[in-house]
Amino acid sequence: MARKMSDDPAYIVELSGSADATEPDNPTADENNPAGGQRRWIGVRFECCGVYARIYRNPNATAYTGYCPRCQRRLSVPIGPGGTDQRIFRAQ
């Protein structure tokens, strides 16, 4: 049975404008992770285009960063103390 995603603001993140085409989004490259290892990620529904994608933790482990797979709008979700264990978010 499908559940409706919460409208709680804690599960909604804001998109940060247009993407910078010079910054690569390579989910397999992570110098802190051995070859074949799993990178940490969160799932995001990009409301701008109605699509879902995974975004991956950056090498410094300070944020999850990625792009909408259709319009390439950039998203960065900071990692900090007192965060959430939620794995799925909506980007508006």
C-alpha positions in Angstrom: 0.0 0.0 0.0 1.4 3.4 -1.0 1.7 6.0 1.7 1.4 9.8 1.0 4.6 11.6 1.8 4.3 14.0 4.8 3.8 17.7 4.2 5.9 18.3 7.3 8.5 21.0 6.5 11.2 18.7 7.9 10.9 16.6 4.8 10.9 19.4 2.3 14.1 21.0 1.0 14.5 24.1 -1.2 16.2 23.9 -4.6 19.2 26.3 -4.9 18.7 27.9 -8.3 20.3 26.7 -11.5 23.1 24.1 -11.8 26.7 24.9 -12.2 27.7 22.8 -15.2 31.4 22.8 -14.2 30.7 20.7 -11.1 30.6 17.0 -11.9 28.1 14.7 -10.3 29.8 11.3 -10.2 28.1 9.0 -7.7 30.9 6.3 -8.1 33.9 8.5 -7.2 34.6 8.8 -3.5 38.1 9.0 -2.2 37.0 8.0 1.3 35.3 4.8 0.0 37.2 1.8 -1.3 36.4 0.5 -4.9 33.1 -1.4 -4.9 31.9 0.2 -1.7 28.5 1.8 -1.2 28.2 5.6 -1.0 25.7 7.1 1.4 22.7 8.7 -0.4 19.2 10.2 0.2 16.2 9.9 -2.1 14.7 13.2 -3.4 11.5 13.8 -5.3 12.2 16.9 -7.4 8.8 18.7 -7.5 10.1 21.0 -10.3 9.9 18.1 -12.8 8.0 15.4 -10.9 11.0 13.0 -10.8 12.8 11.0 -8.2 16.6 10.7 -7.9 19.3 9.8 -5.4 21.8 12.4 -4.3 25.0 11.4 -2.7 27.1 12.6 0.2 30.0 14.7 -0.7 33.6 13.6 0.0 33.8 16.0 3.1 30.6 14.4 4.6 29.2 17.9 5.0 26.2 17.7 2.7 24.3 15.5 0.2 24.6 17.2 -3.2 23.1 16.5 -6.6 20.9 17.7 -9.4 17.4 17.2 -10.8 17.8 14.7 -13.6 15.7 16.7 -16.0 16.3 20.4 -15.4 19.6 20.1 -13.7 18.7 22.4 -10.7 21.3 21.9 -8.0 20.3 20.6 -4.5 22.5 20.6 -1.4 21.2 19.2 1.9 23.6 20.0 4.8 24.6 17.3 7.3 24.7 18.4 10.9 24.2 17.5 14.5 20.6 16.9 15.5 19.7 15.9 11.9 17.1 13.4 10.9 17.3 9.7 10.0 14.7 10.2 7.3 16.0 8.9 3.9 13.4 10.4 1.5 12.7 14.1 0.9 10.9 16.5 -1.4 12.7 19.3 -3.1 10.5 22.3 -4.0 
